[in-house]
Amino acid sequence: MGATQPRTKQVIGVNRRARHDYTIEDTLEAGLVLLGSEVKSLRSGRLSLSDAFAVANGEGNLTLINAHIPEYKGANRQNHDPKRARLLLVQKRQKNKLIGSVTRGGYTLIPLSLYFNDRGWAKVELALCRGKRQHDKREAEKERDWKREKARVLRENNRR
């Protein structure tokens, strides 16, 4: 019997706009409460996190809003609503900290990516973010362009 290979996380979807529109302060991993047809749809690699965010509902739980998981074709009548609110599973201490930051500090909870971890559980990487203003976005773009140009010049100098 050979040794089994450790599984890595299988990324399903990434929110590419999040890093452009928000300044990320902190990240954490949260579980999701999903229906069977949602898991099947995710396993086929279909997901959109572009408009998604997390909020605290009335009972003090965190829910993921606007994450679009399309209907699974093989699930006829038992299909799910593609944009339904999904409960997030977070430890109590983390949940209280996040809810406090969102209500008092003006932060937003944005999903950065959704993936299956090494055990096959669906997880979402949440980020505690603050919105960027237009001048912040321009500054970040200038810095990124400068780093790219600097790397190009260094590569050219090393070839000589």
ChimeraX attribute file (.defattr): number of C-alpha atoms within 10 A of each C-alpha:
attribute: neighborCount
match mode: 1-to-1
recipient: residues
	/A:1	3
	/A:2	4
	/A:3	5
	/A:4	6
	/A:5	6
	/A:6	8
	/A:7	10
	/A:8	11
	/A:9	16
	/A:10	15
	/A:11	17
	/A:12	19
	/A:13	19
	/A:14	18
	/A:15	17
	/A:16	12
	/A:17	12
	/A:18	21
	/A:19	16
	/A:20	16
	/A:21	16
	/A:22	20
	/A:23	18
	/A:24	21
	/A:25	10
	/A:26	11
	/A:27	15
	/A:28	13
	/A:29	15
	/A:30	20
	/A:31	17
	/A:32	17
	/A:33	16
	/A:34	13
	/A:35	12
	/A:36	14
	/A:37	20
	/A:38	22
	/A:39	17
	/A:40	16
	/A:41	18
	/A:42	22
	/A:43	16
	/A:44	11
	/A:45	15
	/A:46	16
	/A:47	19
	/A:48	19
	/A:49	22
	/A:50	18
	/A:51	14
	/A:52	18
	/A:53	18
	/A:54	23
	/A:55	21
	/A:56	20
	/A:57	12
	/A:58	7
	/A:59	6
	/A:60	12
	/A:61	16
	/A:62	23
	/A:63	19
	/A:64	24
	/A:65	19
	/A:66	18
	/A:67	20
	/A:68	18
	/A:69	21
	/A:70	18
	/A:71	20
	/A:72	20
	/A:73	10
	/A:74	11
	/A:75	14
	/A:76	10
	/A:77	6
	/A:78	12
	/A:79	16
	/A:80	18
	/A:81	12
	/A:82	15
	/A:83	16
	/A:84	14
	/A:85	17
	/A:86	17
	/A:87	20
	/A:88	23
	/A:89	17
	/A:90	17
	/A:91	10
	/A:92	11
	/A:93	8
	/A:94	12
	/A:95	18
	/A:96	16
	/A:97	10
	/A:98	22
	/A:99	20
	/A:100	14
	/A:101	16
	/A:102	19
	/A:103	12
	/A:104	8
	/A:105	11
	/A:106	11
	/A:107	21
	/A:108	22
	/A:109	24
	/A:110	28
	/A:111	29
	/A:112	23
	/A:113	20
	/A:114	26
	/A:115	20
	/A:116	19
	/A:117	15
	/A:118	12
	/A:119	10
	/A:120	12
	/A:121	13
	/A:122	22
	/A:123	21
	/A:124	26
	/A:125	16
	/A:126	23
	/A:127	26
	/A:128	20
	/A:129	23
	/A:130	18
	/A:131	16
	/A:132	15
	/A:133	11
	/A:134	9
	/A:135	9
	/A:136	15
	/A:137	15
	/A:138	13
	/A:139	11
	/A:140	12
	/A:141	13
	/A:142	12
	/A:143	11
	/A:144	12
	/A:145	12
	/A:146	12
	/A:147	12
	/A:148	11
	/A:149	12
	/A:150	11
	/A:151	12
	/A:152	11
	/A:153	11
	/A:154	10
	/A:155	11
	/A:156	9
	/A:157	9
	/A:158	7
	/A:159	6
	/A:160	5
